[in-house]
């Protein structure tokens, strides 16, 4: 285990990193991005909203079928002890929600499809 300090906008965070084997990395990648067939977006889906960073989903503020405007909060994502509002980039209707509260997500993982 190695310890590092990270400075983000003047705030210092201490982190500990553990190196994992390639096999562990492959296993984590497989399990963290799996979506059950019932949750997969239907073909012809609209605008995809990915996670901008890895973190934990604190809340999902919309339901499938909800109409949203650009700037409306879709999901609250906690990363580095900060709550980040993930907002709708466009006006639209929520067609799929691919996450739930208390779920851990990776950067780039799909959260919502409009």
C-alpha positions in Angstrom: 0.0 0.0 0.0 1.2 3.4 -0.9 0.0 6.7 0.6 -0.3 9.9 -1.4 -1.5 13.4 -0.9 -3.7 15.0 -3.5 -4.4 18.7 -3.7 -7.7 19.7 -5.3 -8.4 23.4 -5.4 -6.3 24.0 -2.3 -7.9 21.2 -0.3 -5.4 18.4 0.5 -6.7 14.8 0.6 -4.7 11.8 1.8 -5.3 8.6 -0.1 -4.0 5.1 0.1 -3.6 3.0 -3.0 -3.3 -0.7 -3.3 -1.9 -2.2 -6.5 -4.1 -5.0 -7.9 -3.2 -7.8 -10.3 -4.4 -7.7 -13.9 -6.8 -10.6 -13.0 -8.4 -8.5 -10.2 -8.6 -5.5 -12.6 -10.4 -7.6 -15.2 -12.8 -9.0 -12.6 -13.6 -5.5 -11.3 -14.2 -4.2 -14.8 -16.5 -7.0 -15.7 -18.7 -6.7 -12.5 -18.8 -2.9 -12.3 -20.2 -2.4 -15.8 -22.7 -5.2 -16.1 -26.3 -4.2 -16.6 -29.1 -6.8 -16.4 -31.0 -7.3 -19.7 -34.1 -5.6 -18.3 -32.1 -2.4 -17.5 -30.4 -2.1 -20.9 -31.6 0.9 -22.9 -33.7 -0.1 -25.9 -32.2 0.5 -29.3 -32.7 4.0 -30.7 -32.2 5.4 -27.2 -31.6 9.1 -26.9 -29.0 11.2 -25.1 -26.8 9.2 -22.7 -25.7 10.8 -19.4 -22.5 9.2 -18.1 -20.8 9.6 -14.7 -18.2 12.3 -15.0 -16.1 10.7 -12.3 -16.1 7.6 -10.1 -18.2 7.7 -6.9 -21.3 6.6 -5.1 -24.8 7.4 -6.1 -26.5 9.2 -3.2 -29.9 9.6 -4.8 -31.7 9.3 -8.1 -34.0 12.3 -8.5 -36.0 11.2 -11.5 -38.2 8.2 -12.6 -38.6 6.6 -16.0 -41.0 8.6 -18.0 -40.3 11.9 -16.2 -40.0 15.0 -18.4 -36.9 17.0 -17.6 -35.5 20.3 -18.7 -31.8 21.1 -19.4 -30.2 21.8 -16.1 -32.6 19.7 -14.0 -30.8 17.4 -11.5 -31.0 13.7 -12.4 -28.6 12.1 -9.9 -26.6 13.1 -6.9 -23.1 11.6 -7.1 -20.7 11.6 -4.1 -17.1 11.7 -5.0 -14.2 12.7 -2.7 -16.7 13.6 0.0 -18.4 16.2 -2.2 -22.0 15.9 -3.5 -22.1 16.5 -7.3 -25.4 17.2 -9.1 -25.5 15.4 -12.4 -27.8 17.5 -14.5 -29.7 16.9 -17.7 -27.8 18.2 -20.8 -31.0 18.6 -22.8 -34.8 18.9 -22.5 -36.3 15.4 -22.8 -38.0 12.4 -21.3 -36.2 9.9 -19.0 -36.2 6.6 -21.0 -33.9 4.5 -18.8 -32.3 4.8 -15.3 -29.3 2.5 -15.1 -28.3 3.2 -11.4 -29.8 3.2 -8.0 -29.0 4.7 -4.6 -25.9 3.4 -2.8 -24.4 2.0 -6.0 -20.8 2.6 -6.8 -20.1 3.8 -10.4 -16.9 4.3 -12.5 -16.1 7.3 -14.6 -17.9 7.1 -17.9 -20.5 4.6 -16.7 -24.0 5.3 -18.0 -26.4 6.7 -15.4 -29.5 7.8 -17.3 -30.7 7.8 -20.9 -33.0 10.6 -22.1 
